[in-house]
Amino acid sequence: MAERSTWSLGGALRGLFQKPTIDDNTWDDLEHALITADFGADVAEDMIEELRASVARFHTTDPRDLQRMLRENVEERLAKYDPTLHLSERPAVVLVVGVNGVGKTTTIGKFANYVGTFGRSVVVGAADTFRAAAVEQLATWAERGGAQIVRPQHHGQDPASVAFQTVEFAKRNGVEIALIDTAGRLQTKNGLMDELSKIRRVIEKQAPISEVLLVLDATTGQNGLAQAEAFIQHAGVTGLVLTKLDGSAKGGFVLAVQERTGIPIKLIGQGESIGDLTGFTPHAFAQKLVG
């Protein structure tokens, strides 16, 4: 944990790009910095190869040119995937999935707040009935985000029926967006995926599902992604939400996760307050990451 609080990609790159010329140490230091920032060894190696070719093609030895090339390389890779949220249906139904502990509940509250800033009305469905405290936690964050909430009518209610009631509430009351919380853990992985499939079937009898957003904790990097692979394989994920993202220390995970999954990042969370979830913009992120 100590490394995260003291090392940053931005700091490492500033030192590298302030040197008088590009030399062999430049490439070693750059590859080390990219891997430390969680780009992953394969992505880092690929980027270094492309940057070496660009430097040779333009016959430059100026580290500032390398900085520009790196920024453009990162942005081009990020921009391969469309970060647009598709919320035009009424109601727009969004399933939020992910393992426990990634910040799923807080993300729902922040997402409600985010779309609320665009004047959209939101209802949240507490369909994670497996955890006793989940409903109360969700209610707290829904209130902070300015959203209404549909709770289970009794303990242990079937999650699919809560999802059904949430969409029904949205249609009946003209609420524009319905966010459905789901369980992150059951006794078996198969049981969890079966439950998500049932929720989908029940919802789709009433309305199309606009987005299935998988929440990932950026600080866990590749390990967190491995834990979430079942959701990617079985839940029909349409977009990723990265929480707890330190844009300078672990920002490479943003690029690595898109390239590994082929799924676009649509939202990023970089703090603890209700307003700290924002849409993802490749240009702005590359600029912040590389400088």
TORFI-395631 format. One record per residue: x, y, z of N, C-alpha, C in turn; residue number from 1. Coordinates in Angstrom, 2 decimals, decimal comma. Each point is the difference from the previous one (the first is absolute). Last residue first. Layout:
BEGIN
PT;X;Y;Z;X;Y;Z;X;Y;Z;NUM
...
***
This chain:
BEGIN
PT;0,26;13,80;-19,11;0,43;1,39;0,13;0,22;0,66;-1,34;291
PT;-1,62;-4,62;1,55;1,34;0,17;-0,56;0,54;1,41;0,22;290
PT;-4,39;-1,27;1,61;0,88;-1,13;0,33;1,45;0,29;-0,40;289
PT;-3,57;3,03;-1,04;0,27;-0,01;1,43;1,03;-1,06;0,36;288
PT;-1,43;0,25;-4,46;0,68;1,25;0,34;0,38;0,00;1,48;287
PT;-2,66;-3,51;-1,60;1,38;-0,14;-0,49;0,83;1,23;0,37;286
PT;-4,60;0,12;0,99;0,69;-0,95;0,86;1,46;-0,17;-0,42;285
PT;-2,87;2,74;-2,59;0,28;0,62;1,30;0,78;-0,95;0,91;284
PT;-1,40;-1,66;-4,21;0,96;1,10;-0,17;0,39;0,59;1,35;283
PT;-3,40;-3,47;-0,11;1,37;-0,45;-0,29;1,02;1,14;-0,08;282
PT;-4,49;-0,21;2,97;0,40;0,66;-1,24;1,45;-0,37;-0,30;281
PT;-4,55;-1,49;3,38;1,37;-0,25;-0,41;0,27;0,63;-1,36;280
PT;-3,51;1,40;4,32;0,12;-0,71;-1,26;1,46;-0,11;-0,41;279
PT;-1,03;0,36;5,22;-0,14;0,80;-1,22;0,04;-0,90;-1,22;278
PT;-0,31;0,42;5,86;-0,13;-0,93;-1,13;-0,26;0,83;-1,25;277
PT;0,35;1,84;4,53;1,29;-0,44;-0,51;-0,06;-1,08;-1,08;276
PT;-3,32;2,53;3,09;0,22;0,55;-1,33;1,25;-0,50;-0,70;275
PT;-1,37;-1,23;4,53;-1,11;-0,35;-0,89;0,22;0,48;-1,42;274
PT;4,33;-1,08;3,08;-1,20;0,83;0,13;-1,02;-0,34;-1,09;273
PT;4,56;-1,90;0,54;-1,01;-0,59;0,89;-1,31;0,78;0,03;272
PT;3,80;-0,65;-4,23;-0,08;0,55;1,35;-1,15;-0,63;0,77;271
PT;0,97;-0,61;-4,76;1,33;0,35;0,48;-0,02;0,62;1,40;270
PT;-2,83;-3,08;-4,17;-0,13;0,62;1,33;1,37;0,24;0,58;269
PT;-2,49;-0,82;-5,22;1,12;-0,17;0,91;-0,26;0,75;1,30;268
PT;-2,65;-2,25;-4,82;0,00;0,89;1,16;1,25;-0,27;0,84;267
PT;-0,66;-2,26;-4,14;-1,01;1,05;-0,18;-0,03;1,01;1,14;266
PT;3,23;-3,96;-2,83;-0,20;0,66;1,29;-0,94;1,17;-0,22;265
PT;0,06;-4,50;-3,26;0,38;1,39;0,27;-0,19;0,41;1,45;264
PT;1,37;-4,93;-2,14;-1,19;0,70;0,49;0,39;1,44;0,36;263
PT;2,93;-3,76;-1,33;-0,72;0,50;-1,17;-1,27;0,75;0,37;262
PT;3,64;-2,21;2,82;-1,41;-0,43;-0,03;-0,71;0,36;-1,30;261
PT;4,68;1,09;0,83;-0,15;-1,42;0,37;-1,44;-0,48;-0,15;260
PT;1,20;4,56;-0,80;0,63;-0,85;-1,01;-0,21;-1,48;0,31;259
PT;-1,59;3,23;3,09;-0,75;0,08;-1,26;0,58;-0,96;-1,04;258
PT;2,23;0,40;4,11;-1,27;-0,71;0,18;-0,84;0,06;-1,28;257
PT;4,19;2,34;0,20;0,18;-1,45;0,01;-1,33;-0,73;0,07;256
PT;0,14;4,77;0,33;0,28;-0,48;-1,35;0,06;-1,52;-0,04;255
PT;-0,62;1,94;4,18;-1,10;0,45;-0,86;0,18;-0,54;-1,41;254
PT;3,37;-0,54;3,28;-1,02;-1,05;0,03;-1,20;0,38;-0,87;253
PT;3,67;2,98;0,91;0,18;-0,89;-1,14;-1,03;-1,10;-0,06;252
PT;0,41;3,22;3,65;-0,82;0,39;-1,14;0,15;-0,90;-1,21;251
PT;1,75;0,32;4,83;-0,49;-1,24;-0,60;-0,80;0,26;-1,27;250
PT;2,30;3,65;2,30;0,73;-1,19;0,46;-0,44;-1,27;-0,74;249
PT;-2,01;4,36;-0,87;1,43;0,06;-0,29;0,71;-1,31;0,37;248
PT;-4,80;0,81;0,62;0,33;0,22;-1,40;1,48;0,00;-0,30;247
PT;-3,06;-2,55;3,57;1,03;1,01;0,14;0,56;0,20;-1,41;246
PT;-4,80;-2,18;1,69;1,03;0,15;-1,01;0,93;1,15;0,34;245
PT;-4,22;-2,37;1,86;1,24;0,12;0,77;1,21;0,16;-0,92;244
PT;-3,95;-1,99;-2,70;-0,05;0,76;1,25;1,39;0,05;0,63;243
PT;-2,46;-0,93;-5,12;1,18;-0,16;0,84;-0,11;0,90;1,22;242
PT;-3,41;-2,47;-3,80;0,14;1,14;0,90;1,21;-0,28;0,88;241
PT;-2,01;-1,90;-5,14;0,73;-0,13;1,26;-0,05;1,30;0,78;240
PT;-3,38;-2,61;-3,98;0,92;1,06;0,35;0,63;-0,25;1,35;239
PT;-3,02;-3,07;-2,18;0,12;0,98;-1,10;0,99;1,11;0,31;238
PT;-1,32;-5,54;1,51;0,51;1,32;0,40;0,19;0,89;-1,22;237
PT;-2,05;-4,68;1,05;-0,30;0,92;-1,10;0,46;1,42;0,28;236
PT;0,54;-4,17;2,74;-1,00;1,01;0,37;-0,33;0,99;-1,11;235
PT;3,35;-3,90;0,12;-1,40;-0,43;0,10;-1,05;1,11;0,16;234
PT;5,03;0,39;-0,47;-0,38;-1,15;-0,83;-1,50;-0,22;-0,06;233
PT;1,88;3,39;2,77;0,28;0,34;-1,40;-0,48;-1,12;-0,91;232
PT;-0,22;-0,69;4,63;-1,00;1,00;-0,42;0,18;0,33;-1,48;231
PT;3,17;-2,81;1,97;-1,28;-0,70;-0,17;-1,10;0,96;-0,44;230
PT;4,38;1,62;1,11;-0,10;-0,62;-1,33;-1,34;-0,70;-0,22;229
PT;2,03;2,51;3,92;-1,23;0,44;-0,66;-0,24;-0,70;-1,34;228
PT;3,91;-0,64;2,82;-1,16;-0,32;0,84;-1,31;0,28;-0,73;227
PT;4,08;1,23;-2,06;-0,15;-1,46;0,01;-1,22;-0,42;0,81;226
PT;1,22;4,52;0,04;-0,59;-0,37;-1,28;-0,22;-1,50;-0,07;225
PT;2,24;1,74;3,70;-1,42;0,34;0,04;-0,70;-0,38;-1,28;224
PT;4,66;-0,51;0,19;-0,66;-0,95;0,90;-1,50;0,24;0,07;223
PT;2,81;3,00;-2,42;-0,27;-1,24;-0,73;-0,69;-1,05;0,88;222
PT;-0,24;4,60;2,27;0,61;-0,27;-1,29;-0,41;-1,32;-0,61;221
PT;-0,93;2,63;4,28;0,30;-1,44;-0,01;0,52;-0,46;-1,36;220
PT;-1,44;4,50;0,82;1,19;-0,24;0,83;0,37;-1,48;0,04;219
PT;-3,94;1,75;-2,27;1,24;0,18;-0,75;1,23;-0,33;0,83;218
PT;-5,06;-1,96;0,14;0,86;0,78;0,88;1,37;0,12;-0,66;217
PT;-5,00;-0,75;-2,44;1,31;-0,56;0,33;0,75;0,95;0,92;216
PT;-5,30;-1,14;-2,24;0,82;0,86;0,85;1,27;-0,75;0,37;215
PT;-3,72;-0,26;-4,24;0,81;-0,78;0,93;0,92;0,94;0,77;214
PT;-4,93;0,47;-2,85;1,27;0,61;0,39;0,69;-0,85;1,06;213
PT;-3,92;-0,02;-4,05;0,42;-0,86;1,11;1,41;0,46;0,36;212
PT;-4,44;2,45;-2,81;1,41;-0,21;0,32;0,12;-1,06;1,09;211
PT;-4,24;0,86;-2,12;0,84;0,96;-0,73;1,49;-0,25;0,21;210
PT;-4,56;-3,21;-0,08;1,07;0,39;0,91;0,98;0,88;-0,78;209
PT;-5,51;-0,57;-0,95;1,36;-0,41;-0,36;1,00;0,44;1,05;208
PT;-5,06;-1,14;1,42;0,75;1,07;-0,66;1,36;-0,54;-0,41;207
PT;-3,52;-2,86;1,85;-0,60;1,33;0,17;0,67;1,09;-0,83;206
PT;1,43;-4,57;0,16;-1,42;-0,15;-0,30;-0,72;1,35;0,09;205
PT;4,58;-0,48;1,20;-0,20;0,14;-1,44;-1,43;-0,29;-0,44;204
PT;1,45;-0,53;4,60;-0,01;1,41;-0,42;-0,39;0,13;-1,47;203
PT;0,53;-4,34;1,74;-1,17;0,65;0,59;-0,10;1,45;-0,45;202
PT;3,81;-2,51;-1,27;-1,21;-0,50;-0,68;-1,24;0,72;0,50;201
PT;4,15;0,95;2,12;-0,05;0,51;-1,38;-1,30;-0,41;-0,68;200
PT;0,88;-1,79;4,24;-0,30;1,43;0,09;-0,15;0,60;-1,40;199
PT;1,47;-4,42;0,24;-1,43;0,10;0,34;-0,42;1,47;0,10;198
PT;4,55;-0,92;-0,65;-0,76;-0,36;-1,20;-1,50;0,13;0,24;197
PT;2,87;0,58;3,66;0,09;1,14;-0,92;-0,78;-0,27;-1,28;196
PT;0,35;-3,53;3,07;-0,84;1,07;0,53;0,01;1,22;-0,91;195
PT;2,85;-3,57;-1,01;-1,39;-0,38;-0,26;-0,96;1,08;0,49;194
PT;4,53;0,49;0,99;-0,25;0,26;-1,41;-1,42;-0,38;-0,40;193
PT;1,37;-0,93;4,41;-0,02;1,44;-0,22;-0,31;0,32;-1,46;192
PT;0,58;-4,50;1,25;-1,23;0,53;0,56;-0,13;1,48;-0,26;191
PT;3,98;-2,14;-1,22;-1,08;-0,36;-0,91;-1,33;0,56;0,50;190
PT;3,78;0,48;2,75;0,07;0,89;-1,16;-1,14;-0,29;-0,97;189
PT;-0,76;-1,10;5,20;0,77;-0,51;-1,14;-0,01;1,03;-1,12;188
PT;-1,88;1,15;4,18;0,73;-1,19;0,44;0,86;-0,58;-1,13;187
PT;-0,74;5,04;-0,60;-0,95;-0,98;0,52;0,81;-1,25;0,37;186
PT;0,89;5,62;-1,41;0,46;-1,31;0,50;-1,22;-0,82;0,41;185
PT;-0,33;4,39;-1,68;1,36;-0,21;-0,45;0,52;-1,35;0,43;184
PT;-5,20;2,29;-1,17;0,91;-0,65;0,94;1,39;-0,15;-0,62;183
PT;-3,11;4,10;-1,58;-0,05;-1,47;-0,04;1,02;-0,57;0,98;182
PT;-3,04;4,87;-1,55;1,11;-0,60;0,71;-0,15;-1,52;-0,05;181
PT;-2,02;3,89;-3,36;-0,29;-1,22;0,73;1,29;-0,52;0,64;180
PT;-2,42;4,78;-2,14;1,27;-0,66;0,30;-0,27;-1,21;0,89;179
PT;-2,85;3,40;-3,59;-0,11;-0,99;1,09;1,34;-0,71;0,15;178
PT;-2,20;4,88;-2,32;1,08;-0,98;0,08;-0,21;-0,90;1,21;177
PT;-3,29;3,39;-1,24;0,73;-0,19;-1,25;1,04;-1,13;0,05;176
PT;-5,04;0,73;2,30;1,41;0,18;0,39;0,88;-0,41;-1,19;175
PT;-5,06;0,03;0,61;0,71;0,82;-0,97;1,45;0,29;0,39;174
PT;-3,46;-2,85;2,21;0,21;1,36;0,51;0,81;0,89;-0,94;173
PT;-1,14;-4,67;-0,94;-1,23;0,56;0,55;0,15;1,47;0,38;172
PT;3,75;-2,51;-1,54;-0,97;0,17;-1,08;-1,26;0,71;0,51;171
PT;3,35;-1,13;3,14;0,50;1,01;-0,92;-1,02;0,28;-1,11;170
PT;-0,92;-3,48;3,04;-0,09;1,30;0,66;0,42;1,12;-0,95;169
PT;0,61;-4,42;-1,47;-1,43;0,32;0,05;-0,22;1,37;0,62;168
PT;4,29;-1,75;0,11;-0,33;0,43;-1,36;-1,47;0,40;-0,08;167
PT;1,38;-1,77;4,07;0,71;1,25;-0,24;-0,33;0,55;-1,39;166
PT;-1,63;-4,26;1,35;-0,74;1,09;0,65;0,65;1,36;-0,25;165
PT;2,21;-3,87;-1,60;-1,26;0,19;-0,70;-0,77;1,19;0,57;164
PT;3,88;-1,37;2,23;0,34;0,66;-1,26;-1,26;0,30;-0,81;163
PT;-0,52;-2,52;3,87;0,33;1,39;0,36;0,35;0,79;-1,26;162
PT;-0,72;-4,56;-0,51;-1,28;0,67;0,23;0,22;1,45;0,44;161
PT;3,73;-2,82;-0,65;-0,63;0,31;-1,29;-1,33;0,72;0,20;160
PT;2,43;-1,62;3,82;0,59;1,19;-0,62;-0,67;0,38;-1,32;159
PT;-2,48;-2,52;4,12;0,71;-0,37;-1,21;0,55;1,27;-0,68;158
PT;-0,74;0,04;5,29;-0,79;0,04;-1,23;0,87;-0,34;-1,20;157
PT;1,12;0,33;4,90;0,24;-1,15;-0,86;-0,82;-0,01;-1,26;156
PT;-1,96;2,97;3,75;1,35;-0,55;0,06;0,12;-1,22;-0,90;155
PT;-3,59;3,67;-1,37;0,20;-0,85;1,17;1,41;-0,59;-0,07;154
PT;-1,41;3,19;-3,12;-1,21;0,10;0,83;0,08;-0,89;1,22;153
PT;4,15;2,56;-2,78;-0,73;-1,28;0,11;-1,20;0,17;0,94;152
PT;1,45;4,50;-2,30;0,57;-0,98;0,91;-0,73;-1,34;-0,11;151
PT;0,97;4,76;-2,96;-0,96;-1,08;0,16;0,69;-1,09;0,82;150
PT;0,91;5,64;-0,60;0,45;-1,39;0,12;-1,19;-0,94;0,14;149
PT;1,78;5,36;-1,96;-0,97;-0,79;0,75;0,51;-1,44;0,06;148
PT;3,43;4,28;-0,50;-0,83;-1,00;-0,68;-1,04;-0,60;0,94;147
PT;3,94;3,24;0,61;-1,26;0,61;-0,42;-0,94;-0,95;-0,71;146
PT;4,46;-0,72;2,21;0,00;0,24;-1,44;-1,30;0,58;-0,53;145
PT;0,55;-1,19;4,59;1,06;0,97;-0,31;0,01;0,37;-1,48;144
PT;-2,93;-3,40;1,34;-0,45;1,30;0,52;1,04;1,08;-0,29;143
PT;1,14;-4,39;-1,07;-1,05;0,48;-0,91;-0,50;1,37;0,44;142
PT;3,03;-2,25;2,79;0,66;0,59;-1,16;-1,00;0,48;-1,05;141
PT;-1,66;-2,14;3,90;0,78;1,18;0,41;0,62;0,68;-1,21;140
PT;-2,22;-4,10;-0,65;-0,96;1,07;0,28;0,72;1,29;0,38;139
PT;2,53;-3,93;-0,57;-0,44;0,53;-1,27;-0,97;1,16;0,21;138
PT;1,44;-2,35;3,76;1,13;0,73;-0,59;-0,42;0,66;-1,31;137
PT;-3,12;-2,81;2,06;0,16;1,25;0,75;1,16;0,84;-0,54;136
PT;-0,74;-4,27;-1,91;-1,13;0,88;-0,28;0,16;1,34;0,71;135
PT;3,19;-3,52;0,71;0,10;0,62;-1,31;-1,10;1,01;-0,27;134
PT;0,92;-3,06;3,89;0,25;1,44;0,13;-0,07;0,73;-1,34;133
PT;-0,60;-4,80;0,33;-1,00;0,65;0,85;0,18;1,52;0,03;132
PT;1,20;-3,35;-4,12;0,68;0,63;1,15;-1,00;0,80;0,81;131
PT;-1,61;-2,21;-3,80;0,82;-1,03;0,65;0,68;0,54;1,24;130
PT;-2,78;2,33;-3,36;-0,68;-0,43;1,22;0,79;-1,04;0,76;129
PT;0,33;3,69;-4,01;1,00;-0,82;0,70;-0,60;-0,39;1,35;128
PT;-2,28;2,91;-3,04;-0,15;-1,41;-0,34;1,13;-0,87;0,54;127
PT;-2,26;5,02;0,19;0,88;-0,72;0,92;-0,15;-1,51;-0,19;126
PT;-0,70;4,60;-3,26;-0,61;-1,24;0,46;0,97;-0,81;0,84;125
PT;-0,91;5,51;-1,55;0,96;-1,07;0,25;-0,75;-1,21;0,53;124
PT;-1,10;4,70;-3,17;-0,43;-0,89;1,08;1,01;-1,14;0,09;123
PT;-0,23;5,40;-2,25;0,58;-1,32;0,20;-0,73;-0,75;1,11;122
PT;0,01;4,59;-3,86;-0,54;-0,60;1,22;0,43;-1,46;0,09;121
PT;2,52;4,39;-2,53;-0,70;-1,28;-0,15;-0,50;-0,51;1,35;120
PT;2,79;4,05;-1,32;-1,44;0,15;0,12;-0,80;-1,27;-0,13;119
PT;4,87;0,72;0,15;-0,52;0,26;-1,33;-1,54;0,07;0,00;118
PT;2,39;-1,02;3,93;0,52;1,32;-0,40;-0,42;0,36;-1,41;117
PT;-1,02;-4,28;1,78;-0,87;1,04;0,55;0,47;1,40;-0,37;116
PT;2,56;-3,86;-0,97;-1,04;0,22;-1,01;-1,01;1,05;0,48;115
PT;3,47;-1,00;3,04;0,59;0,41;-1,28;-1,08;0,27;-1,04;114
PT;-1,19;-1,84;4,25;0,34;1,42;0,10;0,50;0,54;-1,34;113
PT;-0,77;-4,58;0,30;-1,28;0,71;0,10;0,24;1,51;0,06;112
PT;3,75;-2,69;0,20;-0,56;-0,01;-1,35;-1,34;0,73;-0,03;111
PT;2,07;-0,68;4,15;0,73;1,01;-0,77;-0,53;0,09;-1,43;110
PT;-1,77;-3,36;2,81;-0,37;1,32;0,50;0,67;1,10;-0,80;109
PT;1,26;-4,35;-1,03;-1,40;0,21;-0,39;-0,47;1,37;0,47;108
PT;4,28;-1,44;1,33;-0,03;0,37;-1,42;-1,43;0,28;-0,46;107
PT;0,79;-1,71;4,33;0,31;1,43;-0,08;-0,05;0,48;-1,45;106
PT;-0,63;-4,61;0,67;-1,09;0,76;0,62;0,25;1,50;-0,09;105
PT;3,40;-2,97;-1,56;-1,21;-0,06;-0,84;-1,12;0,88;0,56;104
PT;4,90;-1,09;1,21;-0,62;1,33;0,04;-1,27;0,08;-0,82;103
PT;2,88;-3,92;0,97;0,58;0,85;-1,04;-0,55;1,43;0,03;102
PT;-1,29;-3,96;2,80;1,20;0,70;0,43;0,61;0,94;-1,02;101
PT;-2,94;-4,38;-1,43;-0,11;0,84;1,20;1,33;0,66;0,32;100
PT;-1,01;-1,21;-5,10;0,23;-0,71;1,24;-0,14;0,96;1,18;99
PT;-2,82;0,92;-4,53;1,39;0,00;0,46;0,12;-0,74;1,32;98
PT;-3,92;2,92;-3,43;0,49;-1,30;0,46;1,45;0,13;0,45;97
PT;-4,89;2,74;-1,59;1,33;0,25;0,53;0,49;-1,29;0,67;96
PT;-3,88;1,71;-3,95;0,41;-0,98;1,00;1,41;0,31;0,44;95
PT;-4,05;3,11;-2,32;1,43;-0,26;0,13;0,21;-1,03;1,10;94
PT;-4,05;2,40;-3,45;0,28;-0,94;1,08;1,49;-0,35;0,00;93
PT;-3,49;4,10;-1,74;1,29;-0,63;-0,31;0,36;-0,87;1,20;92
PT;-5,23;1,19;-1,39;1,18;0,33;0,80;1,26;-0,65;-0,56;91
PT;-1,01;1,53;-3,07;-0,74;0,47;1,17;-0,94;-1,09;0,48;90
PT;4,99;0,78;-3,15;-1,31;-0,65;0,22;-0,68;0,61;1,22;89
PT;4,49;1,26;-1,27;-1,08;0,71;-0,70;-1,37;-0,64;0,20;88
PT;4,99;-0,65;1,43;-1,09;0,17;0,98;-1,21;0,67;-0,63;87
PT;5,31;-1,94;-0,67;-1,24;-0,06;-0,79;-1,19;-0,01;0,95;86
PT;5,42;1,85;0,08;-1,07;-0,68;0,74;-1,28;0,05;-0,82;85
PT;5,29;0,30;-1,80;-1,32;0,60;0,10;-0,95;-0,87;0,82;84
PT;4,87;-0,53;-1,45;-0,41;0,13;1,40;-1,41;0,54;0,21;83
PT;2,97;-2,97;-3,89;-0,96;1,10;0,13;-0,50;0,10;1,44;82
PT;4,88;-1,79;-2,22;-1,24;-0,46;0,63;-0,91;1,20;0,28;81
PT;4,38;0,45;-1,81;-0,52;-1,11;-0,80;-1,38;-0,44;0,48;80
PT;2,91;3,40;2,05;-1,09;0,44;-0,86;-0,53;-1,10;-0,92;79
PT;3,82;-0,53;2,98;-1,22;0,17;0,78;-1,21;0,28;-0,89;78
PT;4,28;-0,25;-2,01;-0,42;-1,31;0,51;-1,30;0,09;0,77;77
PT;1,94;3,98;-1,51;-0,46;-0,79;-1,15;-0,48;-1,37;0,45;76
PT;1,98;2,86;3,21;-1,32;0,47;-0,40;-0,57;-0,84;-1,15;75
PT;4,42;-0,91;1,45;-0,98;-0,36;1,03;-1,40;0,40;-0,43;74
PT;3,50;1,35;-2,79;-0,14;-1,46;-0,03;-1,05;-0,46;0,99;73
PT;1,24;4,54;-0,04;-0,83;-0,33;-1,16;-0,23;-1,50;-0,10;72
PT;2,89;1,52;3,40;-1,36;0,48;0,25;-0,93;-0,37;-1,15;71
PT;4,54;-0,91;-0,56;-0,58;-0,89;1,01;-1,45;0,40;0,27;70
PT;2,54;2,78;-2,81;-0,32;-1,27;-0,66;-0,66;-0,99;0,96;69
PT;1,58;4,09;1,73;-1,17;0,22;-0,88;-0,42;-1,30;-0,67;68
PT;3,93;-0,15;2,55;-1,16;0,23;0,87;-1,27;0,18;-0,83;67
PT;4,08;-0,25;-2,27;-0,40;-1,32;0,50;-1,22;0,13;0,91;66
PT;2,00;3,93;-1,48;-0,69;-0,66;-1,12;-0,50;-1,38;0,42;65
PT;2,61;2,32;3,03;-1,33;0,63;-0,08;-0,80;-0,55;-1,18;64
PT;4,60;-1,29;0,76;-0,98;-0,69;0,85;-1,39;0,62;-0,03;63
PT;3,76;0,03;-3,98;-0,57;0,91;1,00;-1,04;-0,74;0,84;62
PT;2,60;-1,33;-4,01;0,62;-0,42;1,26;-0,53;0,83;1,16;61
PT;-1,54;-1,58;-5,48;0,05;0,93;1,13;0,75;-0,62;1,18;60
PT;-1,66;-1,43;-4,81;1,41;0,37;0,25;0,13;1,01;1,13;59
PT;-3,98;-2,43;-1,91;0,09;1,47;0,01;1,40;0,50;0,36;58
PT;-0,92;-4,69;-0,21;-0,59;0,55;-1,23;0,15;1,51;-0,08;57
PT;1,34;-2,38;3,93;0,91;-0,24;-1,11;-0,52;0,65;-1,28;56
PT;-2,75;0,15;3,78;1,20;0,81;0,24;0,99;-0,16;-1,15;55
PT;-3,80;-2,75;-0,06;-0,36;1,40;-0,26;1,20;0,92;0,16;54
PT;0,49;-4,58;1,11;-0,15;0,16;-1,45;-0,33;1,44;-0,36;53
PT;0,20;-1,13;4,55;1,35;-0,08;-0,59;-0,08;0,24;-1,51;52
PT;-4,05;-0,40;2,27;0,63;1,29;0,25;1,43;0,03;-0,55;51
PT;-2,46;-4,04;-0,20;-0,60;0,99;-0,89;0,67;1,36;0,16;50
PT;1,35;-3,46;2,91;0,37;-0,33;-1,38;-0,53;1,03;-0,99;49
PT;-1,31;0,34;4,50;1,42;0,35;-0,15;0,46;-0,25;-1,43;48
PT;-4,33;-1,42;1,19;0,08;1,45;-0,12;1,45;0,45;-0,22;47
PT;-0,81;-4,56;0,82;-0,54;0,38;-1,29;0,12;1,51;-0,23;46
PT;1,17;-1,74;4,20;0,98;-0,41;-1,00;-0,44;0,42;-1,40;45
PT;-3,01;0,73;3,56;1,17;0,86;0,13;1,03;-0,32;-1,08;44
PT;-3,78;-2,78;0,35;-0,37;1,32;-0,54;1,21;0,93;0,04;43
PT;0,59;-4,24;1,95;-0,22;-0,12;-1,44;-0,31;1,35;-0,64;42
PT;0,51;-0,32;4,78;1,25;-0,19;-0,72;-0,19;-0,04;-1,51;41
PT;-3,21;2,88;3,29;0,21;-1,40;-0,33;1,21;-0,16;-0,89;40
PT;-1,90;4,02;2,25;-0,36;-0,20;-1,40;0,03;-1,49;-0,35;39
PT;0,99;2,33;4,40;-1,00;-1,04;-0,26;-0,51;-0,03;-1,43;38
PT;3,64;2,66;2,27;-1,32;0,66;-0,04;-1,10;-0,94;-0,45;37
PT;4,49;-1,47;0,08;-0,32;0,37;1,39;-1,38;0,65;0,08;36
PT;1,73;-0,98;-4,27;-0,37;-1,24;0,69;-0,39;0,30;1,45;35
PT;1,58;3,60;-2,57;-1,28;-0,48;-0,53;-0,46;-1,26;0,72;34
PT;4,28;1,77;1,03;-1,06;0,89;0,47;-1,37;-0,48;-0,46;33
PT;3,85;-2,27;-1,57;-0,20;-0,25;1,43;-1,15;0,84;0,54;32
PT;1,34;0,78;-4,41;-0,68;-1,30;0,11;-0,28;-0,34;1,46;31
PT;2,48;3,90;-0,86;-1,38;0,15;-0,44;-0,76;-1,32;0,13;30
PT;4,63;0,08;0,92;-0,75;0,72;1,04;-1,48;0,13;-0,37;29
PT;2,94;-1,93;-3,15;-0,11;-0,87;1,18;-0,86;0,65;1,08;28
PT;1,02;2,56;-3,81;-0,93;-1,07;-0,33;-0,20;-0,96;1,17;27
PT;3,14;3,53;0,44;-1,36;0,55;-0,18;-1,00;-1,13;-0,22;26
PT;4,64;-0,88;0,11;-0,61;0,06;1,32;-1,43;0,52;-0,07;25
PT;2,71;0,00;-3,91;-0,44;-1,36;0,36;-0,69;-0,02;1,36;24
PT;-0,30;4,71;-2,19;1,08;-1,00;-0,08;-0,54;-1,36;0,43;23
PT;-1,37;5,55;-1,28;-0,52;-1,37;0,08;1,18;-0,96;-0,14;22
PT;0,51;5,11;2,11;-0,11;-0,76;-1,23;-0,63;-1,36;0,26;21
PT;0,59;3,49;3,43;0,39;0,73;-1,20;-0,21;-0,76;-1,31;20
PT;-3,23;-0,54;4,45;1,39;-0,31;-0,34;0,36;0,67;-1,33;19
PT;-4,39;-0,06;2,05;0,82;1,18;0,23;1,49;-0,25;-0,27;18
PT;-3,52;-3,36;-0,20;-0,11;0,90;-1,15;0,80;1,29;0,19;17
PT;-0,17;-3,37;3,47;0,50;-0,63;-1,22;0,03;0,99;-1,17;16
PT;-1,85;1,25;4,22;1,44;-0,18;0,10;0,59;-0,53;-1,29;15
PT;-4,65;0,32;0,22;0,60;1,35;0,01;1,52;-0,09;0,07;14
PT;-2,53;-3,97;0,37;0,13;0,49;-1,37;0,62;1,38;-0,05;13
PT;-0,89;-1,98;4,21;1,02;-0,78;-0,70;0,22;0,53;-1,41;12
PT;-3,48;1,89;2,55;1,31;0,37;0,54;1,12;-0,71;-0,72;11
PT;-4,45;-1,18;-1,12;0,29;1,37;-0,42;1,38;0,45;0,47;10
PT;-1,68;-4,16;1,42;0,45;-0,05;-1,38;0,38;1,40;-0,47;9
PT;0,43;-1,21;5,19;-1,04;0,33;-0,98;0,59;-0,08;-1,39;8
PT;0,92;-1,36;5,70;0,39;-0,06;-1,41;-1,16;0,44;-0,87;7
PT;-0,58;-0,15;4,73;1,19;0,80;-0,25;0,37;0,04;-1,47;6
PT;-3,76;-2,49;1,94;-0,13;1,34;0,56;1,18;0,88;-0,35;5
PT;-0,29;-4,64;-1,32;-1,09;0,74;-0,61;-0,04;1,44;0,47;4
PT;3,06;-3,12;1,89;0,41;0,46;-1,31;-1,08;0,85;-0,65;3
PT;-0,77;-2,14;4,18;0,82;1,20;0,11;0,37;0,54;-1,37;2
PT;-2,41;-4,14;0,70;-0,82;1,21;0,00;0,85;1,26;0,00;1
***
